[in-house]
Amino acid sequence: MHRTVSAKRVLFLAISTLVFCWSTLMKRIRQLLRIKARATCVVLYYHEVRSEDRSRFAHQMDLLKRCATPVPTDRTEPLIAGQHHVAVTFDDGFQSVIENALPELRMRQIPATLFIITNAVGKAPDWLTDRGSPAHDQPVMSETDLQNLPAGLISVGSHTLSHPRLPKLTKSEAQREIAESRTKLECILQREVRLFSFPYGAYNAETIALCRQAGYQRVFTSSPTWAFITPEEFITGRVPVEPGDWQLEFRMKLMGAYRWLPLAISLKRCIISLFKARDRRKIEAAPA
């Protein structure tokens, strides 16, 4: 489904374009000053890639190859200084990814990671309760599909057992979703699973600790930050993308220009907290 135009989407693109222009200017200044450029990286995440969107996805992958160096998500060695890198991921494990995205990735030798909801393998996406969701009718890949993935190009990570909001669960429930999903995936694949993606991007300190205890090498959120800043990085942010993104919109995401969003969200929360605190003081100071 193609994304609709909204004022919020246009505003985000406008701000991101300004961030990109500023970053480009700073890069040119550093070059003039002969300051060594640092490596940069973003991780993109998709969900489905329908047949009608395959050509758009292919065009995005062409742009990715022109603008960045593709890297796998389980990379541990340092990034190449002065280069921009991109990793590609897919959440939920929809069959359409195998049918429409995988051939394009294979053609361009772009590595990718699929994050799988273990209990949904081979079934309908029953975690999508909204019948109007564009992915509601999309089947999830089977165990055979997972076993036949090209191991040298596609890696597999866990996306929990049932796609819950982990911070809303009890500790034992969250632990089961995180650890058991890994065990089941390893049984299906007959190889180690080291990566994990948080459903809805929802996590807290407790779920991070549970992921460490479960033995994951790296976990992924939905916050559009720079990725792989250090080789030992455990929590990695990602940028949401869709095949229907505008060309400029995708390019800005690809280049990391949406990285201002987490700061803006934190600032918004801080302002809201200040207003709530002010209102509480007014209520407390009011005469009985």
Backbone bond lengths (Angstrom), bond angles and torsions (degrees), N, CA, C in turn:
res aa  C-N    CA-C-N  psi(-1)  N-CA   C-N-CA  omega(-1)  CA-C   N-CA-C  phi
1 M - - - 1.466 - - 1.529 109.56 -
2 H 1.307 116.81 137.41 1.449 119.74 179.96 1.519 109.85 -81.82
3 R 1.300 115.52 142.34 1.457 120.46 -177.55 1.516 110.15 -73.56
4 T 1.327 114.98 142.06 1.456 120.04 179.00 1.523 109.82 -81.73
5 V 1.331 115.15 157.44 1.458 121.06 178.31 1.521 108.54 -82.46
6 S 1.310 116.63 130.93 1.464 121.45 176.85 1.518 108.63 -136.52
7 A 1.325 115.44 155.45 1.460 119.83 178.85 1.528 110.81 -60.93
8 K 1.328 116.24 -37.15 1.465 120.84 -179.77 1.524 110.83 -64.16
9 R 1.321 115.83 -43.48 1.462 120.03 179.71 1.526 111.39 -63.22
10 V 1.326 116.73 -42.69 1.470 121.58 178.95 1.524 110.42 -64.87
11 L 1.340 116.47 -41.48 1.464 120.89 179.45 1.523 110.54 -62.93
12 F 1.326 116.87 -45.62 1.467 120.85 179.49 1.526 110.70 -60.55
13 L 1.326 116.56 -40.82 1.462 120.10 179.04 1.526 110.78 -65.96
14 A 1.324 117.06 -40.82 1.466 120.48 -179.30 1.532 110.85 -63.49
15 I 1.333 116.57 -45.18 1.463 119.90 179.00 1.521 110.56 -64.41
16 S 1.318 116.29 -42.18 1.462 120.80 -179.08 1.529 111.41 -64.45
17 T 1.322 116.49 -36.34 1.463 119.92 177.51 1.521 110.65 -64.94
18 L 1.328 116.76 -38.98 1.465 120.57 176.24 1.528 110.86 -64.45
19 V 1.331 116.32 -41.40 1.466 120.64 177.56 1.528 110.17 -61.27
20 F 1.323 116.34 -42.34 1.466 120.74 179.53 1.527 110.77 -63.31
21 C 1.319 116.53 -44.79 1.478 120.39 179.72 1.525 110.95 -61.89
22 W 1.325 116.51 -43.00 1.462 120.83 178.15 1.529 110.79 -62.70
23 S 1.338 116.56 -44.02 1.461 120.50 179.51 1.528 111.45 -62.65
24 T 1.331 116.09 -40.03 1.461 120.67 178.99 1.528 110.63 -64.62
25 L 1.340 116.40 -41.16 1.465 120.61 177.77 1.525 110.62 -62.27
26 M 1.342 116.84 -45.88 1.462 120.61 179.38 1.528 111.46 -62.77
27 K 1.313 116.16 -35.45 1.465 120.00 178.61 1.517 110.60 -65.41
28 R 1.314 116.56 -41.60 1.470 120.57 178.68 1.522 110.99 -64.77
29 I 1.317 116.97 -40.16 1.467 120.97 178.98 1.523 110.54 -63.94
30 R 1.339 116.10 -43.20 1.464 119.54 178.66 1.526 111.21 -63.07
31 Q 1.337 115.83 -36.83 1.467 118.84 177.50 1.525 111.09 -63.67
32 L 1.341 116.62 -42.42 1.462 120.81 178.94 1.522 110.99 -63.52
33 L 1.318 115.83 -34.60 1.461 120.83 179.69 1.525 112.26 -85.47
34 R 1.329 114.92 0.58 1.467 121.90 179.63 1.519 112.20 59.47
35 I 1.321 114.84 37.64 1.465 120.77 174.37 1.525 107.71 -89.09
36 K 1.297 116.88 129.26 1.462 121.46 -176.70 1.527 110.76 -62.06
37 A 1.321 116.58 127.12 1.469 121.31 -179.89 1.520 110.33 -73.72
38 R 1.320 115.83 139.90 1.459 119.73 178.80 1.522 110.07 -88.29
39 A 1.308 115.69 162.60 1.462 121.02 175.83 1.523 109.63 -78.33
40 T 1.306 116.41 146.92 1.465 121.79 175.93 1.527 108.88 -130.73
41 C 1.332 114.99 157.39 1.465 119.45 -179.76 1.519 109.80 -157.39
42 V 1.321 116.33 141.95 1.458 121.61 169.52 1.526 108.45 -126.96
43 V 1.319 116.03 152.72 1.465 121.94 174.23 1.523 107.48 -112.94
44 L 1.303 116.38 123.12 1.459 122.30 177.61 1.522 109.58 -92.74
45 Y 1.347 116.30 148.34 1.464 116.97 171.26 1.525 111.64 -136.01
46 Y 1.341 112.98 130.20 1.454 123.49 175.53 1.530 109.57 -106.19
47 H 1.323 115.58 173.13 1.460 121.22 168.39 1.536 108.33 -116.90
48 E 1.310 117.93 -83.96 1.459 120.91 179.80 1.524 110.71 -105.17
49 V 1.324 115.51 159.07 1.463 122.08 171.99 1.529 106.14 -134.88
50 R 1.313 116.39 94.74 1.465 121.31 -177.80 1.529 110.83 -71.22
51 S 1.325 115.69 162.52 1.462 120.69 -178.10 1.524 111.87 -59.70
52 E 1.347 116.53 -37.16 1.461 119.30 -179.78 1.528 112.74 -71.78
53 D 1.334 116.77 -12.76 1.463 121.22 179.79 1.529 112.48 -104.62
54 R 1.325 116.83 2.49 1.474 119.38 -174.71 1.523 112.00 -61.43
55 S 1.329 117.85 -42.15 1.469 119.86 -178.41 1.523 110.78 -66.00
56 R 1.324 117.33 -36.16 1.474 120.34 177.58 1.529 110.14 -67.08
57 F 1.327 116.05 -41.91 1.463 119.79 177.51 1.531 110.21 -62.02
58 A 1.328 116.67 -42.42 1.462 120.82 179.17 1.524 110.86 -60.62
59 H 1.330 116.47 -41.05 1.468 120.14 178.56 1.531 110.31 -64.11
60 Q 1.337 116.61 -38.68 1.467 120.21 177.94 1.527 110.74 -63.67
61 M 1.327 116.76 -40.73 1.468 119.65 179.41 1.539 111.20 -67.63
62 D 1.324 116.96 -33.73 1.465 119.75 174.65 1.531 110.31 -62.89
63 L 1.330 116.02 -43.89 1.465 120.62 179.01 1.522 110.43 -64.35
64 L 1.320 116.47 -39.97 1.475 120.81 178.16 1.531 110.39 -58.64
65 K 1.319 116.46 -45.63 1.472 120.00 -178.97 1.521 111.89 -64.59
66 R 1.342 117.06 -33.15 1.467 120.14 -179.94 1.521 112.18 -74.77
67 C 1.331 116.58 -33.24 1.470 120.59 -171.19 1.527 114.58 -101.07
68 A 1.321 117.99 -12.68 1.461 119.20 -172.30 1.523 111.45 -152.35
69 T 1.319 114.56 168.95 1.459 121.94 173.94 1.521 108.52 -100.21
70 P 1.329 119.53 115.99 1.465 120.37 179.04 1.526 110.99 -67.48
71 V 1.341 116.37 138.09 1.463 121.04 178.32 1.529 109.08 -135.91
72 P 1.321 118.15 153.00 1.466 120.89 176.07 1.524 110.97 -77.64
73 T 1.314 116.68 156.30 1.472 120.72 -177.42 1.523 113.14 -75.02
74 D 1.332 117.40 -16.99 1.466 119.26 178.97 1.533 111.93 -95.38
75 R 1.325 116.05 17.44 1.466 121.13 179.31 1.530 109.99 -62.30
76 T 1.314 116.74 135.29 1.465 121.38 178.32 1.521 112.24 -118.74
77 E 1.341 117.42 -21.30 1.460 119.14 179.52 1.524 110.69 -76.55
78 P 1.334 118.29 155.79 1.464 121.34 -178.85 1.524 111.80 -60.01
79 L 1.333 115.82 149.59 1.451 121.62 175.64 1.527 109.94 -71.61
80 I 1.332 116.48 160.98 1.460 121.25 -178.28 1.524 109.42 -79.67
81 A 1.319 116.84 121.57 1.463 121.64 -178.17 1.527 110.90 -57.13
82 G 1.329 115.42 137.42 1.450 120.90 177.42 1.514 114.85 83.41
83 Q 1.343 117.37 -3.66 1.464 120.66 -179.63 1.525 111.14 -110.06
84 H 1.332 115.26 151.65 1.454 121.18 174.08 1.531 107.94 -100.81
85 H 1.340 115.79 131.85 1.453 121.86 -175.92 1.531 110.16 -118.76
86 V 1.317 116.22 153.76 1.466 121.29 178.17 1.524 109.39 -140.58
87 A 1.327 115.78 136.84 1.465 121.81 172.32 1.526 108.04 -115.47
88 V 1.320 116.14 146.63 1.462 121.98 -176.79 1.526 110.00 -115.22
89 T 1.339 116.91 133.08 1.455 121.48 177.69 1.525 110.19 -134.82
90 F 1.341 114.72 160.30 1.459 122.25 177.36 1.529 108.32 -135.28
91 D 1.314 117.10 128.60 1.456 120.83 177.82 1.525 111.57 -96.50
92 D 1.319 116.08 147.93 1.468 126.37 169.11 1.525 114.35 92.16
93 G 1.334 119.29 -28.50 1.458 119.58 175.62 1.514 115.42 81.95
94 F 1.322 118.09 37.11 1.459 120.74 179.96 1.529 111.36 -68.63
95 Q 1.325 115.49 143.60 1.454 122.79 178.92 1.528 111.50 -57.99
96 S 1.312 117.39 -32.36 1.463 121.05 -177.45 1.530 111.98 -62.28
97 V 1.314 117.14 -24.44 1.470 120.21 178.05 1.530 110.00 -66.59
98 I 1.332 116.51 -42.13 1.463 120.39 177.34 1.521 110.69 -66.26
99 E 1.328 116.02 -41.45 1.464 120.33 -174.44 1.533 112.87 -74.06
100 N 1.335 117.20 -37.80 1.464 119.67 -170.88 1.526 115.36 -115.87
101 A 1.325 117.33 -32.67 1.465 119.60 -178.72 1.523 111.99 -88.52
102 L 1.329 117.04 -43.47 1.460 120.45 -174.91 1.529 113.23 -57.95
103 P 1.339 119.63 -44.01 1.478 118.07 178.47 1.529 113.27 -60.34
104 E 1.332 116.83 -36.27 1.467 120.31 179.53 1.529 110.74 -71.44
105 L 1.314 116.76 -37.84 1.463 120.75 177.15 1.526 110.81 -66.21
106 R 1.330 115.47 -43.37 1.462 120.21 -179.56 1.533 110.77 -63.57
107 M 1.328 116.82 -40.39 1.458 121.59 -179.37 1.524 111.47 -60.93
108 R 1.335 116.11 -34.87 1.475 121.40 -176.77 1.523 112.54 -102.01
109 Q 1.340 116.85 -0.87 1.464 122.22 -178.89 1.531 111.15 56.15
110 I 1.326 115.29 47.60 1.463 121.76 176.27 1.521 108.19 -100.14
111 P 1.328 118.53 117.16 1.470 119.67 179.30 1.525 110.93 -70.72
112 A 1.321 116.19 153.86 1.465 120.60 179.76 1.523 109.65 -151.90
113 T 1.322 115.07 162.27 1.462 121.65 177.05 1.521 109.46 -124.00
114 L 1.327 116.22 134.82 1.456 122.65 175.27 1.525 108.57 -105.10
115 F 1.326 116.78 125.22 1.461 121.10 176.58 1.523 108.27 -99.48
116 I 1.332 115.59 118.97 1.460 122.89 -167.83 1.532 112.11 -107.01
117 I 1.330 115.35 135.14 1.472 121.99 171.07 1.524 105.63 -86.13
118 T 1.301 116.99 105.55 1.463 121.30 -165.39 1.520 113.56 -60.18
119 N 1.321 118.35 -43.74 1.464 120.29 -177.65 1.529 112.83 -74.99
120 A 1.330 117.35 -7.52 1.469 120.83 179.58 1.525 112.38 -96.31
121 V 1.323 117.59 -4.36 1.463 121.13 -176.28 1.527 110.26 -57.27
122 G 1.337 115.56 125.39 1.455 121.02 178.49 1.511 114.90 76.76
123 K 1.341 117.18 11.85 1.464 120.62 -176.28 1.532 110.65 -125.15
124 A 1.314 115.33 -178.33 1.459 121.32 173.89 1.525 108.67 -78.95
125 P 1.341 118.45 155.84 1.479 120.91 -179.70 1.525 111.73 -76.23
126 D 1.347 116.47 77.25 1.464 119.74 -173.71 1.527 113.42 -73.83
127 W 1.350 118.04 -7.79 1.461 119.37 175.31 1.526 111.07 -76.04
128 L 1.337 117.68 -14.69 1.464 122.32 178.41 1.524 108.69 -88.45
129 T 1.302 116.85 95.21 1.461 120.89 -177.01 1.524 112.73 -81.23
130 D 1.327 116.68 -16.77 1.458 120.81 179.36 1.527 109.85 -82.81
131 R 1.316 116.35 110.56 1.464 120.86 -178.46 1.532 111.54 -64.05
132 G 1.318 117.08 -20.72 1.453 120.36 179.63 1.513 113.95 -84.15
133 S 1.326 117.01 -3.18 1.463 120.57 179.90 1.523 110.03 -64.00
134 P 1.344 118.12 134.32 1.462 120.44 -179.42 1.528 113.35 -62.45
135 A 1.340 117.39 -20.49 1.463 120.25 -178.88 1.525 112.55 -96.75
136 H 1.330 117.05 2.93 1.465 120.15 -173.36 1.526 112.46 -61.55
137 D 1.324 117.33 -31.12 1.463 120.42 -177.47 1.522 112.87 -97.86
138 Q 1.326 117.56 9.98 1.462 121.25 -176.98 1.528 110.81 -90.01
139 P 1.343 118.75 123.32 1.467 119.98 177.86 1.521 111.78 -71.59
140 V 1.322 115.20 155.88 1.461 122.13 177.74 1.527 108.22 -97.17
141 M 1.315 116.80 142.84 1.468 120.99 -177.20 1.525 111.48 -60.98
142 S 1.326 115.21 154.56 1.464 122.35 -175.65 1.529 111.33 -92.03
143 E 1.329 115.87 174.61 1.464 120.73 175.83 1.525 110.47 -60.43
144 T 1.337 117.03 -41.14 1.461 120.73 178.92 1.524 111.27 -62.55
145 D 1.343 115.40 -40.37 1.469 119.58 176.64 1.525 110.65 -57.98
146 L 1.324 115.97 -45.65 1.458 120.70 -178.75 1.530 111.16 -64.71
147 Q 1.311 116.12 -40.88 1.465 120.08 -178.62 1.528 112.52 -68.62
148 N 1.329 116.25 -24.98 1.465 120.28 -177.20 1.527 113.67 -94.86
149 L 1.325 117.70 4.11 1.458 120.09 178.06 1.533 110.13 -65.36
150 P 1.325 118.03 142.59 1.474 119.94 178.30 1.533 110.36 -67.00
151 A 1.319 116.04 107.35 1.465 121.57 -172.48 1.518 113.12 -60.86
152 G 1.307 118.04 -31.61 1.453 120.00 -178.87 1.508 114.23 -75.26
153 L 1.321 116.46 -15.65 1.464 121.28 -176.37 1.517 112.69 -114.00
154 I 1.332 116.95 -37.60 1.465 122.32 -174.72 1.520 110.48 -115.05
155 S 1.313 116.53 125.05 1.462 121.43 173.35 1.521 108.97 -105.81
156 V 1.320 115.96 162.19 1.468 121.55 -176.38 1.516 109.77 -126.11
157 G 1.325 115.77 134.20 1.450 121.68 176.51 1.516 110.33 -127.03
158 S 1.313 115.58 171.07 1.469 120.87 -178.93 1.525 111.44 -91.44
159 H 1.322 114.33 146.25 1.474 122.58 175.70 1.528 108.76 -128.49
160 T 1.337 115.60 33.18 1.475 127.07 -177.12 1.525 111.91 77.83
161 L 1.327 115.51 178.66 1.460 121.93 177.69 1.519 111.77 -78.01
162 S 1.360 116.99 -42.79 1.465 119.40 -169.01 1.525 114.86 -134.91
163 H 1.349 117.98 8.70 1.474 122.78 176.78 1.539 113.39 65.94
164 P 1.333 118.48 49.56 1.470 120.27 175.34 1.524 111.43 -90.34
165 R 1.316 116.16 168.71 1.465 120.55 168.39 1.525 106.27 -82.13
166 L 1.306 116.53 103.38 1.461 121.26 -170.41 1.532 114.43 -57.38
167 P 1.359 119.98 -41.33 1.465 118.61 -178.99 1.530 114.10 -62.72
168 K 1.334 117.78 -16.53 1.462 121.01 -179.78 1.531 112.37 -86.39
169 L 1.334 116.71 -9.00 1.454 121.17 -178.78 1.527 111.16 -89.10
170 T 1.327 115.67 163.14 1.462 119.45 170.17 1.523 108.51 -70.06
171 K 1.301 116.87 164.93 1.462 120.27 -178.30 1.528 110.95 -60.33
172 S 1.332 117.46 -42.56 1.467 120.02 -178.71 1.524 111.57 -67.64
173 E 1.337 117.00 -37.30 1.468 120.25 177.49 1.523 111.12 -65.47
174 A 1.335 115.65 -44.62 1.465 119.70 179.53 1.529 110.59 -64.41
175 Q 1.313 116.28 -40.33 1.464 120.63 179.37 1.524 110.49 -60.83
176 R 1.322 116.62 -41.13 1.470 120.32 179.07 1.529 110.83 -65.17
177 E 1.331 117.16 -44.89 1.471 121.26 179.90 1.525 111.19 -59.69
178 I 1.316 115.79 -38.91 1.470 121.04 -175.37 1.523 112.13 -79.68
179 A 1.325 117.10 -48.56 1.469 120.75 -174.01 1.521 112.97 -81.43
180 E 1.338 117.01 -43.43 1.463 119.84 -175.90 1.524 111.53 -69.02
181 S 1.326 116.12 -32.98 1.471 118.50 178.71 1.529 110.29 -63.16
182 R 1.307 116.07 -37.81 1.472 120.20 177.80 1.522 110.93 -65.24
183 T 1.324 116.29 -44.63 1.461 120.78 -179.44 1.526 111.22 -61.28
184 K 1.336 116.99 -43.83 1.461 120.95 -179.41 1.528 111.57 -65.66
185 L 1.322 116.39 -41.61 1.464 119.98 178.92 1.528 111.16 -63.52
186 E 1.316 116.56 -40.19 1.464 120.25 179.93 1.531 110.71 -65.20
187 C 1.322 116.45 -33.18 1.469 120.08 176.83 1.524 110.85 -67.90
188 I 1.329 116.23 -39.06 1.466 120.77 179.05 1.527 110.71 -67.88
189 L 1.327 115.88 -46.30 1.462 121.35 -172.14 1.520 113.65 -86.50
190 Q 1.341 115.91 -21.59 1.472 121.06 -174.65 1.522 111.42 59.19
191 R 1.325 115.45 36.81 1.463 120.86 172.39 1.532 108.61 -155.27
192 E 1.314 115.83 165.69 1.458 121.09 -175.04 1.528 111.64 -70.21
193 V 1.337 115.25 140.31 1.466 122.34 175.03 1.524 107.29 -110.85
194 R 1.337 116.53 120.68 1.470 119.95 -172.37 1.525 114.05 -119.03
195 L 1.346 117.31 -2.96 1.459 121.06 -174.23 1.524 111.10 -119.01
196 F 1.331 115.78 149.49 1.464 121.13 -177.26 1.521 109.68 -143.22
197 S 1.333 115.74 141.49 1.462 121.72 177.54 1.525 109.14 -123.37
198 F 1.339 116.75 131.83 1.464 121.49 -178.81 1.530 110.99 -77.90
199 P 1.328 118.56 124.29 1.469 120.27 174.32 1.528 110.90 -58.67
200 Y 1.314 116.40 135.69 1.469 123.31 -178.63 1.535 112.36 62.26
201 G 1.312 117.10 7.75 1.462 120.27 -176.95 1.513 113.00 68.78
202 A 1.333 117.37 15.87 1.472 122.30 -173.52 1.532 110.78 -91.87
203 Y 1.322 116.02 122.96 1.461 120.43 178.94 1.523 109.42 -156.17
204 N 1.309 116.29 167.74 1.461 122.73 173.61 1.526 108.34 -149.08
205 A 1.316 116.54 -175.20 1.468 120.12 -176.00 1.531 111.29 -61.13
206 E 1.334 116.10 -36.68 1.469 119.00 -178.55 1.522 111.81 -66.91
207 T 1.338 117.49 -44.09 1.466 119.15 -179.00 1.534 111.26 -69.36
208 I 1.327 117.15 -31.44 1.471 119.94 174.12 1.532 109.64 -62.24
209 A 1.327 116.15 -45.07 1.467 120.43 179.46 1.525 111.30 -63.23
210 L 1.323 116.81 -38.07 1.469 120.62 178.90 1.525 111.08 -66.06
211 C 1.321 116.63 -35.67 1.467 120.30 177.29 1.526 111.00 -66.29
212 R 1.314 116.47 -39.73 1.470 119.95 176.20 1.526 110.25 -62.74
213 Q 1.339 115.63 -44.34 1.464 119.94 -179.47 1.525 111.37 -63.44
214 A 1.333 116.97 -33.76 1.460 121.14 -178.71 1.522 112.35 -74.53
215 G 1.339 117.53 -11.34 1.451 120.94 174.97 1.513 116.33 95.68
216 Y 1.325 117.22 16.13 1.461 118.99 178.03 1.526 110.67 -72.28
217 Q 1.312 115.40 147.17 1.465 121.68 177.73 1.517 111.78 -84.34
218 R 1.345 116.74 -33.76 1.461 121.53 -176.61 1.518 108.92 -156.16
219 V 1.354 116.53 144.30 1.462 121.11 177.97 1.529 108.56 -123.81
220 F 1.334 115.83 151.43 1.452 121.12 -172.84 1.526 111.27 -122.58
221 T 1.338 115.07 136.90 1.459 122.01 179.52 1.536 108.25 -109.42
222 S 1.323 116.38 -170.46 1.465 120.75 176.80 1.524 111.21 -115.03
223 S 1.329 116.16 26.86 1.458 121.41 178.87 1.528 109.28 -95.41
224 P 1.351 118.77 122.47 1.473 121.50 -172.30 1.526 114.00 -77.27
225 T 1.322 116.04 67.83 1.461 121.74 -178.57 1.532 110.19 -104.65
226 W 1.341 116.10 169.95 1.457 119.54 170.50 1.523 108.89 -60.49
227 A 1.322 116.63 146.48 1.461 121.30 -177.87 1.523 111.11 -116.15
228 F 1.353 114.91 159.30 1.459 122.56 173.96 1.531 111.85 53.70
229 I 1.314 115.81 43.59 1.465 120.70 179.96 1.528 110.16 -64.57
230 T 1.330 115.60 -36.41 1.466 120.95 174.45 1.529 108.11 -130.37
231 P 1.332 118.64 151.63 1.473 120.80 -179.40 1.526 113.18 -60.28
232 E 1.338 116.73 -30.13 1.470 119.81 -177.39 1.530 113.08 -91.56
233 E 1.320 117.18 10.62 1.471 121.62 -179.62 1.527 110.80 -54.55
234 F 1.338 116.35 132.92 1.472 120.46 -179.76 1.526 111.87 -102.60
235 I 1.345 117.76 -42.53 1.465 122.00 -179.49 1.525 108.71 -101.94
236 T 1.321 116.35 119.50 1.464 121.49 -176.09 1.525 110.34 -120.86
237 G 1.327 116.47 129.77 1.459 121.22 177.52 1.519 111.80 -82.80
238 R 1.337 115.09 159.75 1.469 120.52 179.73 1.526 110.35 -138.25
239 V 1.318 114.61 159.70 1.462 122.08 -179.38 1.535 108.86 -109.25
240 P 1.338 119.15 123.83 1.466 120.02 178.42 1.518 111.76 -73.41
241 V 1.325 116.79 131.64 1.465 121.80 177.81 1.525 109.48 -134.88
242 E 1.313 116.07 159.83 1.458 123.09 175.50 1.520 108.52 -138.50
243 P 1.327 117.45 152.62 1.459 118.86 176.23 1.533 112.85 -59.00
244 G 1.334 116.04 -26.06 1.459 120.39 -179.47 1.511 115.10 -85.24
245 D 1.329 118.00 5.31 1.471 119.79 176.12 1.527 109.85 -60.78
246 W 1.332 115.94 145.61 1.466 119.33 172.83 1.514 108.77 -60.87
247 Q 1.336 116.81 155.30 1.461 120.07 -178.32 1.521 112.21 -60.33
248 L 1.334 117.35 -44.97 1.465 119.88 178.58 1.519 110.63 -66.60
249 E 1.317 116.37 -39.31 1.463 121.48 179.25 1.524 110.37 -60.30
250 F 1.326 116.70 -47.37 1.463 120.03 178.80 1.527 110.98 -63.39
251 R 1.318 116.56 -41.70 1.466 119.86 -179.43 1.529 110.95 -61.59
252 M 1.327 117.07 -41.51 1.461 120.04 179.14 1.535 111.04 -65.31
253 K 1.315 116.88 -39.56 1.466 120.22 176.54 1.526 110.54 -65.07
254 L 1.318 115.29 -43.90 1.458 122.06 179.30 1.528 111.92 -57.58
255 M 1.334 116.18 -37.82 1.464 121.03 -176.40 1.525 113.78 -89.75
256 G 1.328 116.73 3.91 1.467 119.96 176.50 1.509 114.83 82.88
257 A 1.338 118.14 16.65 1.465 121.22 -175.07 1.529 113.47 -76.83
258 Y 1.331 117.80 -8.96 1.469 121.07 177.92 1.537 111.66 -91.59
259 R 1.323 116.32 10.18 1.458 119.77 -176.04 1.528 113.15 -70.17
260 W 1.331 118.15 -8.20 1.465 121.57 177.74 1.531 111.56 -75.05
261 L 1.323 117.71 -18.67 1.466 121.17 -173.16 1.532 114.37 -59.56
262 P 1.347 119.88 -45.71 1.473 118.56 179.46 1.522 113.02 -58.41
263 L 1.336 116.71 -39.14 1.466 119.98 178.27 1.520 110.77 -65.15
264 A 1.334 116.84 -41.78 1.465 120.80 179.36 1.521 110.99 -63.84
265 I 1.329 116.95 -39.59 1.470 120.86 179.15 1.524 110.38 -65.98
266 S 1.335 116.37 -42.38 1.473 119.97 178.67 1.524 110.99 -63.35
267 L 1.340 115.99 -40.83 1.460 120.42 178.63 1.526 110.84 -64.21
268 K 1.325 116.86 -41.10 1.460 121.32 178.42 1.527 110.86 -61.68
269 R 1.327 116.52 -44.24 1.465 120.71 179.46 1.522 111.00 -63.79
270 C 1.336 115.86 -38.51 1.462 120.20 179.38 1.519 110.46 -64.32
271 I 1.333 116.57 -43.76 1.468 121.18 -179.87 1.526 110.36 -63.63
272 I 1.336 116.44 -43.91 1.469 120.54 178.75 1.523 110.59 -60.91
273 S 1.333 116.28 -42.31 1.468 120.48 178.96 1.528 111.09 -62.42
274 L 1.332 116.53 -40.10 1.464 120.27 179.33 1.525 111.38 -64.04
275 F 1.336 116.30 -42.58 1.464 120.05 178.55 1.527 111.34 -65.62
276 K 1.328 116.73 -39.57 1.466 119.90 178.27 1.521 110.89 -64.93
277 A 1.346 116.04 -40.80 1.461 119.97 178.28 1.527 110.91 -64.29
278 R 1.344 116.45 -39.75 1.467 120.58 177.68 1.527 110.87 -62.83
279 D 1.335 116.20 -43.13 1.466 120.30 179.85 1.520 111.24 -64.40
280 R 1.332 117.75 -37.74 1.456 120.76 178.47 1.526 110.58 -64.80
281 R 1.345 115.28 -40.85 1.472 118.54 179.48 1.532 110.59 -64.25
282 K 1.321 116.44 -38.16 1.469 119.82 178.97 1.516 110.70 -63.78
283 I 1.340 116.20 -41.80 1.464 120.54 179.88 1.519 110.49 -65.18
284 E 1.331 116.60 -41.99 1.459 121.12 -178.75 1.536 111.37 -68.30
285 A 1.349 115.64 -32.76 1.464 119.59 -178.07 1.534 112.56 -82.51
286 A 1.307 117.08 -14.84 1.480 120.07 -178.05 1.527 109.57 -67.22
287 P 1.328 116.66 142.60 1.489 119.48 178.42 1.523 110.78 -65.56
288 A 1.305 115.64 144.77 1.460 120.96 -179.02 1.513 110.23 -69.27
